Amino acid sequence: QDHFVESGGTLVHPGDSLKLSCATSGFNFRYKDMSWYRQAPGKEREWVASHSYRDGTRDYADSVKGRFTISRNVGKATSYLQMNDLKPEDTAVYYCSAVVNWKRQWGQGTQVTVSP
């Protein structure tokens, strides 16, 4: 069962902006904390951002703070990651994630490549 379907990844240039989307299904999105992670080639998956459903708190990794914004549309059960001022080191596969049925689960990811 596909709980998460990410989209929006593509090839961009340094300094560009990009917005990723994560359409969800199969659980009550309204009551889920949503997160985004990324995995660069040859590196482990790392946490990027989280969004609390309880109070709307948003947390970011230091590497993206001030450039990325996580948001959500409850009516569409979709999480978003707005990425501004992209850098080559942001190149990675981006995944959205939440704990569903007591397990952290992931989508298939969407590739973001930042290259001159």
N, C-alpha and C positions, 0 to 999 in steps of 0.2 A: 504494500500500500504506500503510495507516494504522498507523504504528508507535506513535503516542501518542494516547490519547483522554482528554482532561481532563474532569472533572465536579466539581460541588459549588458552583459559583459561583451567587450569588443577591444579592438586595437585603438589606442589613443596616443596623443603626444604629451610630453611633459607640460604641466600647467593646465591641461584640459580638465573638464568635469565630466562625470558620468553618474547615472543613477541606476542602481541595481534594484530589482524587485524580487520578492519571494512570496509567491502565492501558496497559501496553505489550505489543507483540508483534513478532515478526519478527526478533528478535535476542536474544543471551544477556544478559538483564538483570543477571545475577549479576556480570558483568564490565564494567559500564558505569557511569561517573560520570554522575549525573543532576543536572539543573539546572532551576530555575524562573526564568522571565523574566516581565515584565509590560509592557504598553503602555497608557498613559493616552491619552485623547483629545487629539489635537494634539501628542503627544510621541513621541519615538523609543522603541523597545523597550529596556528596561533589565534588566540582570541582577538577580535577587533573592537566589537561594541556590543552593548546590551541595553535593553529597554524594559523597564519594569512595568507590568500592567497595573500594579497596585497604586503607585504614586507618580508614574511617568518618568521616574529617574532614568537618566541616560548616562552610561559610563563608557569611556573610550580608552583604548590602549594609548600610551604616550606617543607612539609613532604616528597616530592619526588624529590626535586631539587638535581641535581647531580647524581641521580640514574636512573631516567626515561627520555626517549627521545621520543618526538612525531615527526612523519614524515608523508610524503604523497607521493603517486605515482599518478600523475594526469592521466596518460594513463590508469591506472587500476581503477581510481576513488576509491582509497582505502586509508584509514588513518591507521597508525600503532602506537602502543605504545610499545616501547622497555623498559623492566623493568629489571634492574640489582640489585644485592645485595638485593634480596627480604627479607622482614621481616614479622613476623607473623601479625603485625599490617597492612600489605598491603592486608590481606585477605578481599575480598569483591566481589560483582558483579560489573564488569566494563562495562560501557556504552559509546558508542560514540554518538555524538550529533552535531546538527547544527540547525540553524534557517532556516526553509523551509516553504514557504508560510506564512511568518510573525509569525510563531510559532516555539518555540524551540521543536525539536522532538528528539526521542531516539530510539535506537535499543532495542532488547530484553535482551541484556546483556550477558556476559560470566563470569562464576565463576572462580575466582582465589583463591586458598587456599594455604597458606604458613604454613607448620607444620613440626616440627622435625620428 
